[in-house]
């Protein structure tokens, strides 16, 4: 939720942000009108309550007929107070609905426009080349006995899969490597719930324009999470945090679920776009003043992972129209996928400023003793999709795949994954 002070004192910031996002600017004016109506209703209610208090004192001092007359007036006044109170409840709800429709105002420098308007900040590493026709990750995975799409589809339907043998080991190795990296820089590991209450899902901002991506269990009124960010954002909801020792950093390991609604025909081969995957997510609570510096740190830790795995990648500044409602800025890291001749997203890291914290009532106590919303940030440190880039980048002509040196300790020293099925020309 946006800062109501900004709505009242600097609404043009919100208008410009909405315009950059390609979102409705009129939502800002709707919220301003709702705020005016709310404050007017509150003023009326408070005036009537004050009048009621005065009358109550007069009744206590009156006697006889005067008291009877005043009691009649008090009853009428009580009815008006009750009506005013009901009106406040109604306009408060309308205001809350209106202000929640406005996306988090973007930070200075975020490129305006839709998905294609991103800005490339840097490219790192050498694009891999081969003296043979490279195989895609699925063909390699099948040769290695690592990926079984056919049986995943048989058991669960399209966009499901089994990781088996070295494939299962490779993912666990990747996740454990990421966890060790997170522990080195002070993250607290959490294995998070993957079912959350509606107020937590709504509080993170995921029930907006992308609600159709989320699995919902109506019998239980619970949502399956598409990222542990949701549970981690809810972890400290309705709490006042101690920020005196610096940021609170959590690394959430969970299975994630996405319906992939609207993606029919896109990435149907392999494990790039699937309904279920594993992920290690970094999540940080910090002060608003430290949020941008922390955002850069998250990106640096992500880049360290990709560099250690020998992957070529680029870092992009995501355009405003592709941010999602919660993020004020988002950096994506996209690794080169040889058989697609393209960079594909492996990580995202978002600075959500105080937007989620306001919705979930997560605050900290400042030096002046007052409580104020914290800033929240999130970023992927490892996920199943990384296997795509690892397999394709490090493949050899015979279908074997070199294990990146940084992963070898997590695979018992294994340096090469070799095919379990015959290699065909």
ABEGO torsion letter per residue (X at the ends): XBBAAAAAABAAAAAAAAAAAGBBAAAAAAAAAAAAAAAAAAAAAAAAAAAAAAAAAAAAABBEAAAAAAAAAAAAAAAAAAAAAAAAAAAAAAAAAAAAABBBBBBBGBBBEBAAABBBABBBEBBBBBABBBBBAAAAAAAAGABBAAAAAAAAEBGBBBBBEAAAAAAAAAAAAAAAAAAAAGBBBBBBBABBBAAAAAAAGAABAAAAABBBBAAAGBBBBABAAAAAAAAABGBBBBAAAEBBBBBBBBBBBBAGBGABGBGABEAABBABBBBBBBBBBBBAAAAAAAAAAAAAAAAAAAAAAGBBBBBBBBBAAAAEAABABBBBBBBBBAAAGBBBBABBBBBAEAAAAAAAGBBBBBAAGBBBBBBBBBBBABBAAAAAAAAAAABBAAGBBBBBAAAAAAAGGBABBBBABBBBX
